[in-house]
Amino acid sequence: MHSLIFSIRLALALGYASTVSSQRYPNVTYSSKATAAAASSKYKFDASSSQNVAVYFGRTDETVNTNLTVQCSDANVDIVMLAFVTKIIGGGGYPDLGFEKLCTGQTSEMIAANATGLLSCTDLAPQIESCQSAGKKVLVALGGQNGETIFNSTTEAQAAATLLWNLFGGGSAEDSGLRPFGDVKVDGFDIDNEVGDGAYYEDFASALRSLFKAQKAKTYYLSAAPSCSLTSEGSNPLEMLNLMDFVWPQFYGAPSCNIGTDAFADSVKAWSDRLVGPKLYIGSPSFANGTTNGGYEEPDAFAKTIKSARSDTRKDFGGVMLWDGAYGHITLDSEGLDYIAVSKNALTS
C-alpha cells in the first residue's frame, strides 16, 4: 500500500513538473523518471568539478509556481539546498522547519511527540528521490536569515548532529513517523548560520562528519554559506568551514565584498587563500530583489564576473551558488536564457 501511494504521489509530482516546466520555465527540459534514470547513467555528480551550480529552493514567493522536480530536471543544476531548518532544537526538542511552502501537516507521531516545528513532507519525498535518480544532490539547509541555532556546549552540538542524522540522513534511532521525508535520505547538510559567535559549530560539523563516515552505503556532503565579509566570520568559524566539501560565501548583502564592487576580486582571492580543502563557489542572488544591500548583477554582467573569478582562484574553484533556483529560472538575459543557464555557460565556456 505504501509503495502504491508513493507511486501515485510521484506520478502527480512528475505530471505537475511537466506542466510548469513547459509553461513557466521554457528553458527547462523536463524528463520523466524513466528518462531521468537513463540520463543519470550519463550524468554523474562530480564534487571536485569547477563547473557545478548549486541553488537554494523553498523560501521565496516564486516557490509556489514550481517544485523540486522542475529544479532537478534542469541539466544546469547540480545541487539543490532545501531552505531552511530554522532551529535544530525547537518544539519538543525537535527541529523547526521553514518548509511551509513545500510541506503541510504533521503525522500522528509528530503530534504525539509535541514536535511542533516538524512537518510531514509526503509530496516532497518522491521529488527528492526523483532528483537523486537523476544524479542530483539534495541537501537540507540549516539556519538562514531567520535561523536561531546557538550551541552552548560540545555535547549539545553533537546531540544536534545526531538528531539531524536520524531525521534526515542515514540514522534510524527516531521513529519513521517523525522523519519529514519518511524513508528518503537526503545527501547532506548546508550550514547557513547567521547568528551568534559560531561557538561549538566545529564540533557540530565534526559530529556530522563522523556519522557520515560510520556508514558506507552512501556519500554525504557538507556545505556552508558564510557572509563574504571576513570581519563577520564569527558565526562561521574557519575551523568549521574547512570541514566542508563546498563553501559558497554570499557575495551579496555586504558592501565590503559584494559582486560588482572593486573589493569583490580581492575578497574572492582572500577566500581562496584561507580555505584548505573545500571547493569555493561564488554565491549570488539570481534576481534583483534577492538582496537588500547590493550584490546583484544582470545575467550578462554576472557571466563576466564568473569568468573573472575562475581566473582569480586556485584549483579550489567549484562553481556558482544561486539564491534561489525558482527565481533563477525566470530571470532572463537579453536572449531569453535564464540566470541558471547563463551561469552554467559561463562556467563551462
Buried (B, 14 or more C-beta within 10 A) or exposed (E): EEEEEBEEBBEEBBEBBBEBBEEBBEBBEBBBBEEBBEBBEEEEBEBEBBBBBBBBBBBBEBBEBBBBBBBBBBBBBBBBBBBBBBBBBBBBEBBBBBBEBBBEEBBEBBBEBEBEBBBBBBBBBBBBBBBBBBBBBBBBBBBBEEBBBBBEEBEBBBBBBBBBBBBBBBBEEBEEBBBBBBEBBBBBBBBBBBBBEBBBBBBBBBBBBEBBEEEEEEEBBBBBBBBBBBEEBEBBBBEBBBBBBBBBBBBBBBEBBBBBBEBBBEBBBBBBEBBEEBBBBBBBBBBEEBBEEBBBBBBEEBBEBBEBBBEBBEEBBBBBBBBBBBBBBBBBBEEEBBBBBBBBBBBEE
